[in-house]
Amino acid sequence: MTTDTTSHRPGSDRRSFLKSGALLAAPIVAATPAVALAGDDTSRRLARLEDERAIEALHRAWLRRFNTEGAERTAEFFVAGKAQAPAGAGCSILQDPHEDHAAIEISDDGATATCRYSCEIETRSQIEPDCTFAHMARLQGSGAVRRVEKRGLVASYVKADGAWAIDSVKLV
């Protein structure tokens, strides 16, 4: 008896070949949207980091101007050019040197942000009494009482036309 080598074997027809090819390609097709989503997530994270760095730079520039020239000279950093002095104006704001990075909370739409900074507020007030000790202190260059206290500074930011501006600054 002879054996027919051309006999039909299960799984050897054209249809089964196409099915196995489709099964092998399915994981590649399923992974494609994940790769696309990963790209979207990466660009979203990059945009967030760029926004955070822009806000930090804006805050540093505002703080430097506030401490050197006063609140009246900081209008360019605010929305609509309106300078706003935090409560307790007439002070210096010193960023906490132990704070590496303040937590910046950016809204989901990326149009607003809020940040809370740890700082020290330095205030000076003139010695008021009109007495011999006050006159002596003024003549020696220390006619003011200097106070330093730890406080928090909460700043709100708004993004308009692709640039960040300060909306409000409050001492807490």
Secondary structure, DSSP 4 states (H G I P E B T S, - for coil): ----TT---TT-SHHHHHHHHHHHHHHHHHHHHHHHHHHHHHHHHHHHHHHHHHHHHHHHHHHHHHHHH-GGG-GGGBGGG---PPSS-SEEEEE-TT-----EEE-TTSSEEEEEEEEEEEEEEE----SHHHHHHHHTT--EEEEEEEEEEEEEEEEETTEEEEEEEEE-
